[in-house]
Each structure stands twice: as C-alpha cells, then as structure tokens.
Amino acid sequence: MTPNIQSKLPNVGITIFTEMSQLAAKENAVNLSQGFPDFPIDAKLTQFLEEGSAKGLNQYLPMPGYIGLREAILKKMYDSHKATYDIESEITVTAGATQAIFTAIATIVKPGDEVIIIEPAYDCYEPTIQLFGGVTKRLILHKPDYVINWEDFKNLISNKTKLIIFNNPGNPSTRILRESDIQELIKIVKDTDIFLLSDEVYENITFDNKEYLSFARYSELKERSFIVASFGKLLHITGWKLGYILAPKEMMSEYRKVHQYNVFCVNSPSQYAIAKYMDEVLDYHEIAKMYQAKRDYFRNALAGTDFKLLNCEATYFQAVDYSAVSELGDKDFCKHLTQVYKVAAIPFSAFYHNFMDEKVIRFCFAKKQETLDQAIENLVKLKI
C-alpha cells in the first residue's frame, strides 16, 4: 500500500506559466506567456561552452563557483555600482536565481518568522516561505503604477519580521525603485535585525535611461542583503540555469551551509563559458538597447488596439489593461485570447495570493521578430 503523503504545499498546483504554455502548444498559439527568449544565443557562448568542456572542466568545481566567474561578477558589481565583495567569502554561483532565492529563504526563515513580500509577486516566494514555516505578510500594489505606499509598508513590520523580499525591477509590474523608495527603506530597517532579499534578475534590462539602484550601492542595505542575479535573463540562456548570490561574509557562511546540501556546485563548463563571455564580449548597454527596441516595437503596434498599455520601465514584459476589451476575468480572458486569437499571455491575478483581478495581463516580448509580428497580427484583430 502506498503511504499517504501529507502535502507541505496543499494549495499549490502547476504554475500558471506551465498551464498557459501547455494551452498555447495545444492551440498552436503564439506563446507570449512564459518568460523565455525564442531567439538564438550568441554563437560565442556556444563556442566557449565547448571550449570549457574541452579544457577538462567537467568535474566538480569549488562549491562557491568557478573563480574566473566570481572575478567577472566582482568586476561587474564594482563597474556598475561601485560595490565591493570578497571573492572568496561573499560571492556564490547558483543553479539559477530561483535556487538562490530558495536557499536564502531556507537559510534565514524559521517557523513563526514573518516575511514581507510585495504583490504582485514572483510565484516562488510564498511557497518557499511556507516550506520553512514562515508567515507571509503582504503589501498589495495596484495598477496602473504599482507604487509602494511606505506608510502601509511600515504597518506590516513587527517584532517577528525576519525578512523582506524585494523584486527590483519588478516582475510583473516592471517598476524600478526610486531613490526616494530606497531612502524610505533605509529609515525602516537601519536599526533593526531584519534581513533583506533583493531579487535583481532584470537589473540590466532597463529602459529610457532610468537609473537602476541596486541594494549593493547602499551600505545600510548591503550589510543585511542577499542580492540575487540571473545569467539566464542577462544572456538569454534560461535553460542553462545559472545565477549568483551576494551577501556579507557572516550571512554567506550560513547560506553556504544550506547551499552545499542543496546543489553543492553548478555546471562547470557553463561557468567557464559565461566568465569568458563577460570578460571578452558582453556589453550591458547593448542588451538593454536590444530589448528596448523590442519593447518599443511591440508597444507601438499595440497602441492601435483597445488595450491600455501600462508603463514598462524594465524586464521583458509588457502589461496591458484589457478592461475596455472584455468583461471576462483575467484568467478566462487569457484562455479566450489563446483559443480564439492564438496568443498566450499571463493573468496578473496569478501574482496575488487572493487572485485579485484588475483586468491586467502580461505579454513577454523577448521574442524574435517573426514571433512578435505573428502575435501583433493576431492581437490587432481584437476589438471591443
């Protein structure tokens, strides 16, 4: 007889991203739902990957990661933010950003600890908090601008608050924190024992010359922050599942105790390839420029429809308010869009714990030109 398993996540099923991608495949629809590029990666990355394997990087690397990659990360953080980290004790290469986030939460959160998240939120935060016995408290943001009300935020703080999670730039909101936001946060946490987890995976996909302010720039935040980044997002290699995490020595020491039993170390030739690519090829401005061109093309095309375009400050997602188009709930509208107009999107309600529906959906524009053109051709047919 099969033993009865007591679910630790009884309310969790397959993600909305899987659900909509499956529906897109079934309906032969253009998939603008799941956040992955469909264009080729730079051939030099493939070349460097093969080179790394040929050089013999096929066995375990040191648990913190390939030294050449940690050197490249160190240089990136200094060049971008004038932030310094110890290469041996404060930088760890991870199996993507989600693993980095999971392990950071596992390191910090104990049963009964309160963790503050900001909704709409990336869907891995709350289930991970639950797995380790934490209690989630939420600040709910609203369309069209998803601006933080800092008085409401302060009201969530208690003597049980252990961790606050930020996603900056925000997915799906695309909003970038301003200097005023940072200063409010500093005032709130500076004399506390609260830890911060800053999910900065879209740091280099920002638009219109808006300044991006990493928590690494501010000593009052850096000293208490795990900062997470993703090479998958940066280099269009989501399937490589590589990222990294930064933290002060004492925090990273505890993090690595968990990390070593979670994944121990990460794919060796991939680390070599990315390190060499960062050193010899990578131009962060060109990445932002490329995605801004895609964003502008997609926005200009949708401007002729009855969708209301929300601001897109960063990431490779465009949110639209469809309330002038349909009275359907957002998930039903996404299904309708996929089945009838052959374009798949993600409902914003999936990013709220209570499935709050403000008639907003999200499209991914990290696609090759033919994909965007087909999606646009289908979407412009949609009328009130």
C-alpha positions as CSV (number, residue, x, y, z in Angstrom):
1,M,0.0,0.0,0.0
2,T,1.3,3.4,-0.9
3,P,1.7,5.6,2.2
4,N,-0.4,8.7,2.5
5,I,1.7,11.8,1.9
6,Q,0.8,14.9,3.9
7,S,1.3,17.8,1.4
8,K,3.5,20.6,2.7
9,L,2.1,22.8,-0.1
10,P,-1.6,21.7,-0.3
11,N,-2.7,24.8,-2.2
12,V,0.0,24.6,-4.9
13,G,-0.6,23.0,-8.3
14,I,1.2,23.5,-11.6
15,T,2.2,27.1,-12.2
16,I,0.2,29.5,-14.4
17,F,3.3,29.6,-16.7
18,T,3.1,25.8,-17.3
19,E,-0.6,26.0,-17.7
20,M,-0.6,28.7,-20.3
21,S,2.4,27.3,-22.2
22,Q,0.6,23.9,-22.4
23,L,-2.6,25.7,-23.7
24,A,-0.5,27.6,-26.2
25,A,1.0,24.4,-27.6
26,K,-2.4,22.7,-27.7
27,E,-4.0,25.6,-29.6
28,N,-0.9,26.3,-31.8
29,A,-0.9,29.8,-30.4
30,V,2.0,32.3,-30.2
31,N,3.4,31.9,-26.7
32,L,4.0,35.3,-25.1
33,S,3.2,33.9,-21.7
34,Q,6.3,32.2,-20.2
35,G,9.3,34.5,-19.8
36,F,11.9,33.0,-22.1
37,P,13.5,34.2,-25.3
38,D,12.9,32.2,-28.5
39,F,15.9,33.7,-30.5
40,P,19.4,32.1,-30.7
41,I,22.1,32.8,-28.2
42,D,25.4,34.3,-29.2
43,A,27.4,31.7,-31.0
44,K,30.4,32.7,-28.9
45,L,28.7,31.4,-25.8
46,T,28.3,28.0,-27.5
47,Q,32.0,28.2,-28.6
48,F,33.1,29.0,-25.0
49,L,30.9,26.2,-23.6
50,E,32.6,23.6,-25.9
51,E,36.0,25.1,-25.0
52,G,35.3,24.8,-21.3
53,S,34.5,21.1,-21.6
54,A,37.5,20.5,-23.9
55,K,39.7,22.1,-21.3
56,G,38.5,19.5,-18.8
57,L,36.0,21.5,-16.8
58,N,33.7,18.5,-16.5
59,Q,34.0,17.6,-12.8
60,Y,33.0,19.3,-9.6
61,L,34.1,22.9,-9.2
62,P,34.7,24.5,-5.8
63,M,31.3,25.0,-4.0
64,P,31.3,28.8,-4.3
65,G,31.8,28.6,-8.1
66,Y,34.5,28.9,-10.8
67,I,37.0,31.5,-9.7
68,G,37.0,33.2,-13.1
69,L,33.3,33.7,-13.0
70,R,33.4,35.1,-9.4
71,E,36.1,37.5,-10.7
72,A,33.8,38.6,-13.5
73,I,30.9,39.1,-11.1
74,L,33.1,41.1,-8.8
75,K,34.2,43.4,-11.7
76,K,30.5,43.8,-12.8
77,M,29.4,44.8,-9.3
78,Y,32.2,47.4,-9.0
79,D,31.8,48.8,-12.5
80,S,28.0,49.0,-12.2
81,H,27.5,50.0,-8.6
82,K,31.0,50.7,-7.1
83,A,30.2,47.8,-4.7
84,T,32.9,45.5,-3.5
85,Y,32.6,42.0,-2.2
86,D,35.2,39.5,-1.0
87,I,35.7,37.0,-3.8
88,E,36.2,34.0,-1.5
89,S,33.5,34.6,1.1
90,E,30.8,36.8,-0.3
91,I,30.0,35.5,-3.9
92,T,28.4,32.2,-4.7
93,V,27.4,30.9,-8.1
94,T,24.0,29.2,-8.1
95,A,21.8,27.0,-10.2
96,G,19.7,29.9,-11.4
97,A,18.1,32.7,-9.4
98,T,15.2,30.6,-8.1
99,Q,17.6,28.2,-6.4
100,A,19.4,31.2,-4.9
101,I,16.2,32.6,-3.6
102,F,15.0,29.2,-2.2
103,T,18.3,28.7,-0.4
104,A,18.4,32.2,1.0
105,I,14.9,31.8,2.5
106,A,15.9,28.3,3.8
107,T,18.9,29.9,5.5
108,I,17.0,32.7,7.2
109,V,13.4,31.7,7.9
110,K,12.4,29.6,10.9
111,P,8.9,28.5,12.0
112,G,6.9,31.6,13.1
113,D,9.2,34.1,11.4
114,E,7.3,36.8,9.4
115,V,8.4,37.5,5.9
116,I,7.1,40.6,4.0
117,I,6.6,40.3,0.2
118,I,5.2,42.8,-2.2
119,E,2.4,41.8,-4.6
120,P,2.1,41.3,-7.5
121,A,5.0,38.9,-6.7
122,Y,7.1,36.3,-8.4
123,D,5.4,33.0,-7.6
124,C,8.3,31.2,-5.9
125,Y,8.5,33.4,-2.8
126,E,5.5,32.4,-0.8
127,P,5.6,28.6,-1.3
128,T,9.2,28.6,-0.1
129,I,8.4,30.7,2.9
130,Q,5.7,28.2,3.8
131,L,8.0,25.2,3.4
132,F,10.2,26.6,6.2
133,G,7.4,27.5,8.5
134,G,7.4,31.2,7.9
135,V,4.4,33.5,8.0
136,T,3.8,35.7,4.9
137,K,2.7,39.3,5.2
138,R,1.9,41.2,2.0
139,L,1.9,44.7,0.7
140,I,-0.6,44.9,-2.2
141,L,0.2,47.2,-5.0
142,H,-2.3,48.3,-7.7
143,K,-2.5,49.4,-11.3
144,P,-1.5,51.4,-13.1
145,D,1.8,52.3,-11.4
146,Y,2.3,49.8,-8.6
147,V,3.9,52.4,-6.4
148,I,4.8,51.4,-2.8
149,N,2.9,53.2,0.0
150,W,5.6,53.4,2.6
151,E,3.2,54.1,5.5
152,D,1.3,50.9,4.7
153,F,4.6,49.1,4.4
154,K,5.7,50.3,7.9
155,N,2.5,49.0,9.3
156,L,3.5,45.4,8.3
157,I,6.7,45.5,10.4
158,S,6.5,43.7,13.8
159,N,9.0,42.2,16.2
160,K,8.6,38.9,14.3
161,T,9.7,40.4,11.0
162,K,12.7,38.4,9.9
163,L,13.0,39.0,6.2
164,I,11.7,41.4,3.5
165,I,11.8,40.3,-0.2
166,F,12.0,42.9,-3.0
167,N,11.9,42.3,-6.7
168,N,13.6,45.2,-8.4
169,P,12.9,45.8,-11.2
170,G,9.6,44.2,-10.6
171,N,8.1,41.2,-12.4
172,P,5.4,41.6,-13.4
173,S,5.0,45.3,-12.5
174,T,8.3,46.3,-14.3
175,R,8.6,49.2,-11.9
176,I,12.1,50.3,-10.7
177,L,12.6,51.5,-7.2
178,R,13.5,55.2,-7.0
179,E,16.0,56.9,-4.7
180,S,13.1,58.1,-2.5
181,D,12.0,54.4,-2.1
182,I,15.5,53.4,-1.1
183,Q,15.7,56.1,1.5
184,E,12.4,55.2,3.0
185,L,13.5,51.5,3.2
186,I,16.8,52.5,4.9
187,K,14.9,54.5,7.5
188,I,12.7,51.5,8.3
189,V,15.4,48.8,8.6
190,K,18.6,50.6,9.7
191,D,18.2,50.0,13.4
192,T,16.6,46.5,13.1
193,D,17.7,42.9,12.8
194,I,15.7,42.5,9.6
195,F,17.3,40.8,6.6
196,L,16.6,41.7,3.0
197,L,16.5,39.6,-0.1
198,S,16.8,41.6,-3.3
199,D,15.8,39.8,-6.4
200,E,17.6,41.8,-9.1
201,V,17.4,39.5,-12.1
202,Y,16.3,42.2,-14.5
203,E,19.0,44.7,-13.4
204,N,20.4,45.0,-16.9
205,I,17.1,45.1,-18.8
206,T,16.0,48.7,-18.1
207,F,14.8,51.3,-20.4
208,D,14.7,55.0,-21.2
209,N,17.9,55.7,-19.4
210,K,16.2,55.1,-16.0
211,E,18.9,54.7,-13.3
212,Y,18.9,51.3,-11.7
213,L,19.7,51.3,-8.0
214,S,21.0,48.0,-6.6
215,F,20.9,47.4,-2.9
216,A,24.6,46.9,-3.2
217,R,25.1,50.6,-3.6
218,Y,23.9,51.4,-0.1
219,S,25.9,50.3,2.9
220,E,22.8,50.3,5.1
221,L,21.1,47.8,2.8
222,K,24.2,45.9,1.6
223,E,25.1,44.9,5.1
224,R,21.9,42.9,5.6
225,S,21.1,41.9,2.0
226,F,21.2,38.7,-0.1
227,I,21.3,40.0,-3.7
228,V,20.3,37.6,-6.4
229,A,21.0,37.8,-10.2
230,S,20.4,35.6,-13.2
231,F,22.6,34.8,-16.2
232,G,19.6,33.2,-17.8
233,K,17.9,36.6,-18.0
234,L,21.1,38.5,-18.8
235,L,22.3,36.3,-21.7
236,H,19.1,34.7,-23.0
237,I,20.1,31.3,-21.7
238,T,17.3,30.5,-19.3
239,G,17.9,26.7,-19.8
240,W,21.5,26.9,-18.5
241,K,20.1,27.7,-15.1
242,L,23.0,29.8,-13.8
243,G,22.9,32.8,-11.4
244,Y,24.6,34.1,-8.4
245,I,24.1,35.5,-4.9
246,L,26.0,38.1,-3.0
247,A,25.9,38.7,0.8
248,P,28.2,39.8,3.7
249,K,30.6,37.1,4.9
250,E,28.6,36.1,8.0
251,M,25.4,35.7,6.0
252,M,27.1,33.9,3.2
253,S,28.7,31.5,5.6
254,E,25.3,30.4,6.8
255,Y,23.9,30.4,3.2
256,R,26.7,28.0,2.0
257,K,25.8,25.5,4.8
258,V,22.5,25.1,3.1
259,H,23.7,25.5,-0.5
260,Q,26.2,22.7,-0.2
261,Y,23.4,20.2,0.6
262,N,21.1,21.8,-1.9
263,V,23.2,21.7,-5.1
264,F,26.8,21.8,-3.8
265,C,28.2,23.3,-7.1
266,V,26.9,24.3,-10.5
267,N,27.5,23.2,-14.1
268,S,31.3,23.6,-14.7
269,P,31.7,24.3,-18.5
270,S,28.8,26.8,-18.4
271,Q,30.5,28.7,-15.6
272,Y,33.7,28.9,-17.7
273,A,31.7,30.0,-20.8
274,I,29.9,32.8,-19.0
275,A,33.1,34.0,-17.3
276,K,34.9,34.2,-20.7
277,Y,31.9,35.9,-22.3
278,M,31.7,38.5,-19.6
279,D,35.4,39.2,-19.9
280,E,35.7,39.3,-23.7
281,V,32.3,40.1,-25.3
282,L,29.5,41.3,-23.0
283,D,28.1,44.8,-23.5
284,Y,25.3,45.5,-21.0
285,H,24.2,48.6,-22.8
286,E,23.6,46.6,-26.0
287,I,21.4,44.1,-24.1
288,A,19.2,46.9,-22.8
289,K,19.2,48.6,-26.2
290,M,18.1,45.4,-28.0
291,Y,15.3,44.8,-25.5
292,Q,14.1,48.4,-25.7
293,A,13.8,48.1,-29.4
294,K,11.6,45.1,-29.0
295,R,9.6,46.8,-26.3
296,D,9.1,49.9,-28.5
297,Y,8.1,47.9,-31.5
298,F,5.6,45.8,-29.5
299,R,4.1,48.9,-27.7
300,N,3.8,50.9,-30.9
301,A,1.9,48.0,-32.5
302,L,-0.5,47.6,-29.5
303,A,-1.1,51.3,-29.4
304,G,-3.5,50.8,-32.3
305,T,-5.6,48.3,-30.3
306,D,-8.1,48.8,-27.4
307,F,-5.6,47.6,-24.9
308,K,-4.4,50.2,-22.4
309,L,-0.6,50.0,-22.2
310,L,0.8,50.2,-18.7
311,N,4.3,51.6,-18.1
312,C,7.2,49.3,-19.0
313,E,10.3,50.5,-17.2
314,A,12.3,47.3,-17.3
315,T,12.2,43.5,-17.8
316,Y,11.0,41.9,-21.0
317,F,7.3,42.0,-20.2
318,Q,4.5,44.4,-21.2
319,A,1.4,44.7,-19.1
320,V,-1.9,45.8,-20.5
321,D,-5.2,46.7,-19.1
322,Y,-7.9,44.9,-21.2
323,S,-11.0,46.3,-19.3
324,A,-12.1,48.2,-22.5
325,V,-12.0,44.9,-24.4
326,S,-13.7,42.3,-22.3
327,E,-15.6,41.7,-19.1
328,L,-14.1,38.3,-18.6
329,G,-11.9,37.7,-15.6
330,D,-8.2,37.8,-16.4
331,K,-7.5,34.1,-16.4
332,D,-10.6,33.4,-18.6
333,F,-9.6,36.2,-20.9
334,C,-6.1,34.7,-21.3
335,K,-7.7,31.4,-22.2
336,H,-10.0,33.2,-24.7
337,L,-7.1,35.1,-26.2
338,T,-5.2,31.8,-26.6
339,Q,-8.0,29.8,-28.1
340,V,-9.6,32.4,-30.3
341,Y,-6.8,34.9,-31.2
342,K,-4.0,32.4,-30.8
343,V,-1.8,34.5,-28.5
344,A,-1.0,33.3,-25.0
345,A,-0.5,35.7,-22.1
346,I,-0.4,35.5,-18.2
347,P,-3.1,36.9,-16.0
348,F,-1.9,39.3,-13.3
349,S,-4.2,37.6,-10.7
350,A,-1.7,34.7,-10.6
351,F,0.8,37.1,-8.9
352,Y,-1.6,37.8,-6.0
353,H,-2.3,35.4,-3.1
354,N,-6.0,36.2,-3.3
355,F,-6.1,36.2,-7.1
356,M,-7.0,39.9,-7.2
357,D,-8.3,40.7,-10.7
358,E,-7.8,44.2,-12.0
359,K,-8.2,43.1,-15.6
360,V,-4.5,43.2,-16.4
361,I,-2.4,40.6,-18.3
362,R,1.3,40.3,-19.2
363,F,2.9,39.6,-22.5
364,C,6.6,38.6,-23.0
365,F,8.2,40.5,-25.8
366,A,11.6,38.6,-25.6
367,K,10.9,37.0,-28.9
368,K,12.3,37.0,-32.4
369,Q,10.8,39.4,-35.0
370,E,8.7,36.7,-36.7
371,T,7.1,35.7,-33.3
372,L,6.3,39.3,-32.4
373,D,4.9,40.0,-35.9
374,Q,2.6,37.0,-35.7
375,A,1.4,37.9,-32.3
376,I,0.7,41.5,-33.3
377,E,-1.1,40.4,-36.4
378,N,-3.5,38.3,-34.2
379,L,-3.9,40.9,-31.5
380,V,-4.8,43.8,-33.7
381,K,-7.9,41.8,-34.8
382,L,-9.2,42.1,-31.2
383,K,-11.8,44.8,-30.9
384,I,-14.4,46.0,-28.3
